[in-house]
């Protein structure tokens, strides 16, 4: 056995070998590091994109007692990836994202501006000030119609979101006080005309302060009137003057024709079957005639009516004269009661629609549909009255109570009083059917409607 003793020369030789091994080990570490730049630590390809290089721990080297190197390499790979230099940490990113989302929410929620009159949510700047839609419409309506209000209290009523409809005087006063300008309201603005083709669209900028759907419906009812009140004739507004027989007959003919033309152009009526249209008008024409007579303030005097009916030229019994006088009185009462209520044009249009769409007509093909149209018209009237006359809570009920009494005016009496000189023995129902089918080309049998 040969014993190997360590000498200074051998130690020097061992250190020399150790230096050479350390040099080769550093080259190997560089190779490992370069390869890790191409592949992930787990060995999975990243599709050509190099992943962060894992940090390799120092190579541990030791020597035994003989002076030979016994390399034992250990790779200290961290379990969590290190943050690249210059990149924000995860906590910083969360903080930035939280701050960004908060800023975006602040931008999406702009500060709401209150109405300067009642404190409700403002819909924009109207007539010089930020106001809600309700106060805007109220101010516009008051200025356009030159309305004057009275205060039942001390002219200092609270005007807020919950009490703005209780006193119109104080509400208008506050509108002017906060700076809403009268001169900014456009006067005489007409609603845009749109032809009716079976369906109707809602109108923008409608002055009616109620639900847009119902206000659009009322607007089309108003627009369907073929003759405005002023075009019924100048004698229509002169109730204190006695009208001649010819004028009475001509005015009556215009009002009957107006009722039929109005029905032909209102929403939903043209969609009904022609037989249903004729049935509805045959039943309700006399009620529509009374409503038109009240709307145009038709003067009703006994002597001209008796003359127009031709009763003065033929001998009559006292009972017949008394009977006709009673019918004329009933007609007069219905007209006067409507005048006392000061029914406006929109209310008249709704009332006429309620009268027209009645399921009492015989032979209707769809009774439920007609009932639905009457209910729609009644809802429109109710919404309109509540928004336009908030200080008259019983007004809607009073208007509805007038409808049953309209039928107390006999259709045969109206025909005898106003139309016998025009059509002779021609039944009025036949004329109504011809008006409905002929439209504006209809000609009266014995007179011209020019």
Secondary structure as GFF3:
##gff-version 3
##sequence-region A 1 450
A	DSSP	alpha_helix	8	36	.	.	.	ID=ss1
A	DSSP	alpha_helix	90	108	.	.	.	ID=ss2
A	DSSP	beta_strand	124	126	.	.	.	ID=ss3
A	DSSP	beta_strand	129	131	.	.	.	ID=ss4
A	DSSP	alpha_helix	133	144	.	.	.	ID=ss5
A	DSSP	alpha_helix	168	177	.	.	.	ID=ss6
A	DSSP	three_ten_helix	182	184	.	.	.	ID=ss7
A	DSSP	alpha_helix	212	223	.	.	.	ID=ss8
A	DSSP	three_ten_helix	229	232	.	.	.	ID=ss9
A	DSSP	three_ten_helix	234	237	.	.	.	ID=ss10
A	DSSP	alpha_helix	245	265	.	.	.	ID=ss11
A	DSSP	three_ten_helix	269	271	.	.	.	ID=ss12
A	DSSP	alpha_helix	274	295	.	.	.	ID=ss13
A	DSSP	alpha_helix	302	308	.	.	.	ID=ss14
A	DSSP	three_ten_helix	311	313	.	.	.	ID=ss15
A	DSSP	alpha_helix	318	340	.	.	.	ID=ss16
A	DSSP	alpha_helix	345	356	.	.	.	ID=ss17
A	DSSP	alpha_helix	367	388	.	.	.	ID=ss18
A	DSSP	alpha_helix	395	406	.	.	.	ID=ss19
A	DSSP	alpha_helix	411	418	.	.	.	ID=ss20
A	DSSP	alpha_helix	420	423	.	.	.	ID=ss21
A	DSSP	alpha_helix	428	438	.	.	.	ID=ss22
A	DSSP	three_ten_helix	439	441	.	.	.	ID=ss23
###
